[in-house]
């Protein structure tokens, strides 16, 4: 039963290619490229213009965010999100499939997936294996830019899927929910810088690097493998769970992985370490680097 209910969170390249060939991409099915890369490394919008999945639109995470926040990629307002995705042809009855072109297979797509769910949209899926495997398997690409007919999208924020700084601070003492950090181990432990920022973690957090949920080919691991990973880390999927990372992006990999195991209620700390580092008192920042100084 769980596989039937939650399996829609992932779609295969084969499924999507059949939908593309059958001409089903339209008002009822929208495909969004949610790629983002560091500016000096790759240009996501230019790469999209050069080649993308036929019928896809570009979901610009730089535009669909709270630009007034000092922290990267914070959720936009309900009105901003509704207007943005509506212009991409997404309505409340649209099945949305998101992907990105990261070399790992998937990086930013789970963030877009979680954003839709946070604003009340359930019919959203991640392309398993991403654009990398779409191309590798020989599925069609195009440079043709589609012009979707704008749709009306009504957004309602589900606050149960979102955690604030204040809630995270309170939880350090109350331990009402488990906290799992998806950053690489060195950044979690505080032994290496995190994009120029001193690293470390929130007291009581556990570490499950997001890349460990992916196979060598860049596909999502099986439900049984993921469940075993959570068991080994002593994460109880029957209890409240919040995911965190550097800026609220790879934390969404944890939310997706738990969802595939039948747990749809994982919340994300949107500000993550970027906010925590700047706002939490020193004793609330656990770092081996500090201890070793």
N, C-alpha and C positions, 0 to 999 in steps of 0.2 A: 504493500500500500504506500509506504513512504516513497518508494522509487517513482510511483505514478504521480504522487502529489508534488514532490520536490524536484523531479527530474527535469522539469521545464527550465530550471535555472541554467542549464547548459543545453546548447544545441550543437550538433556535429556539423562539420563542414559539408558532409554528404547531404544532410537534411537541408541546410541552407542553399546549397548549390541547386538542389532539385526545386526549391522554392523560387530561386532566381530564374532558372530555365523555364519554369511554368508561368512566369510572369506574375507571381503572387506579391512581389514587393510593391507596396502602394499604401493606401489608407489603412489597410488591416495589418500590414507588416512593414515596419521600417527598420532599416539597417543603419547603424551609426558607428562611425570610426571615431573612437575616443582617445586616439593616440596623443601623447605629449612627451616631449624629450627636452633635456637641457638645451638651451638655445645654441650653445657652441658645439653641440654634438650632432644633432639632426633637426630638421625642420618638418614638423608633423603636417602642417597645412600644405607645404610644397609637395611632400611625398604623397599626400592624399590627391592633390591635383594631377600628379603624374600617373598614379594607378591606385585603384580601390575596388572594392566589391561592387559590381553593377547595381545601380539604384541606391547606393549608400549616400548618406550625408555626413558632413563633418561636425562632430560634437566637440566644440571648443571649450575645454575645461577652464581656459583662461577667461572666457567670457561668461560662462555659466557658474559664477561664484560671487561671494560677497566681496566686492572690490573695496569696501570701506574698512575691512578688517586688516590689521597688520600681519595676519597670518595667511599663508598660502592656501588656496583652494577651499576655504570655508564655504559651507552651504549658502546659496543665495536665498532670498526671500521666496515665499510661495509664489508671489506675483511674478518675480523675475524668472523663476524656473518654468512656470506655466507659459509665460510669453515666449521664452527661448525655445522650449521643445515644441510648442505649438507651431512656431515658424518652421520647424523641421518636419512638419506634417504628422506629429504625434498627437493623437487624441486619447481619451481615456479608455477607448476600446482597442487601441492599437497594440499589437504584439511587437515589442522592441527587441532587437538583437544588437548587442554592442560587442565591439572587438577593438583591438589595437595592434600596432605593428611592431611591438617590442621583440627584441631578439630572444627573450626568454619564452615567448609564446603569448603570455598575458601579463600585463602590468597595470595599466590604468583602467581597463574595461570593467573590472569588479567595482571600481569607484563609481563609474557611471551607473552600473547595475544597482548599487546600493542607493545612489541618489534618487533614482526613480522609485525604489521601494520606500525610501524615507518620505517621499512626497505622495505616497499612497498608491503607487502604480505597481500592480502585482505581475502583470504580463510582460516581464522583462527577462531576457536570457543573455548569457555570455557565450560567444562563439568559442567552443572548446578547441584549444590549440592556436587560436588567434590567426592573424593574417599570414604570419610566417608559415603555418602549416596549410593554410588555404592555398597559398602559392605553390608550396612544395607538392601538394597533391594534384596540382594541375587544374584547379578550378579557375573560372574566368575572371579577368580583371579588366578595368577600363579606365580611361582618362575623362570620359564623358561625365559632365556634372549634371545630375538630375535636379529638377526644380519641383520639389514636393508642394502639393497644394496645402496651404496653411490649415491647421486644425485647431479646434478649441480644446485646451487641456485645463482641467481644474485640479489644482494641487492643494493637498492638505497635509501638512507636516505631521508625521507620526513621531511624536516626541519619545516614544518608547525605544526607538531605534537610534537615539542620539543622546550622548552624554556631554555635559558641560564641565568646565573647569571646577566649578563649585561642587558638583556632584562627585567628581573624581577626588577632590580634596576630602570631602566628607567620608568617602569610602575607604580612605587609608586607615581610618580609625574603626569604622563600623563593619568593614568587610562584607557589605551586603551583596556584592557581586564579584565574580572572578575577573581578573584583568589579564589579557594575553597581548603581548607586544610582538609585532610581526617583523621588526627590524633584524638585520644580520646580528649575530651573536656579539661581535666586537663593539658594535654601537650600543647594544642593549647593556652590556657589561660596563661600558665606559672606557674601553681600552683603545678606541680609535675615534677620531673626529667624525661627525656626521654632517657632511657638506659644510665644513668650516665651523660647525657648532659643537661645543663640548657635549659629549653624550653621556648616557646613563639611563636609568629607568625609574619609574614610579614605584615606591615601596610596595612589595607584595605581588608585583607583576611577574608573570611567567613569560618565557621567550619561546616563540615558535616562528622562525623566519619564514616569510611568505613563500620563498622559493621552494621550500621543502614540501609544499602542497602540489608541486608540479613534477611531472615525470621528466626524464632527460629530453624527450621530444617536445616538451612544452604543453602537454595536455594535463588536465586535472587528474590527480590520482583517484583511484576507486574509492567508493564510500567505505568499504571495509578497511582499506589502508589508512584513510583519514581518521576513522574512528579509533584505530589502533594508535595513531599518532597522538590523539587527544588523551587516550588512556595512559600512554607512556608519560605524558606530561602531567598526569593527574588532574586534567581538566574534566569536570563533571558536566556533561551536556544537558543534564536534567536540571541544572541550576543556572541562575542568571550569569551572563557572560558579556563582557565589554572588550572590544578590540581597540588597540592603539598602535601608533607607529611614529613616524617623523612628522607627517603633515596630513594624516587622515586618509591616505591613499591605499597603501598596502595592507592596512588594517582591514580593509574591505575584503581581502583574500580570506581572512579568518572568518568573516561573516558569511562569505560564499561557501567555504568548506563546511562550516557548521550547518548551513542551510541544506547542503547536499546530504547531510546525515540526519535530516529531519528536524533541525532546530532553526526556525525562522526568525527568532526574536533576539539575535545578537545585536547589541548596540555598538556604535562606534564613537569614540572620543574624537570629535572633529578637530579640535585644536592640537591634540596629540603632543609629542615632545616639543614641538616648536613653541606652543603656548606654555606648556608645563615648565620648560626651562626658564622662560622669562617671568613667570608669575609665581611659581611655587617657592616656598622658603628653602634655604640650603639643605636642611635636614630631610627634606622630602625628595631629594635628588640622589639616588643611589648610584655611585660610580666607583669602580675599582681604581680608576686613574687618580682620583682624589685621595684614596686610602694609601696609594703607593707613593704619593709625593712626600 
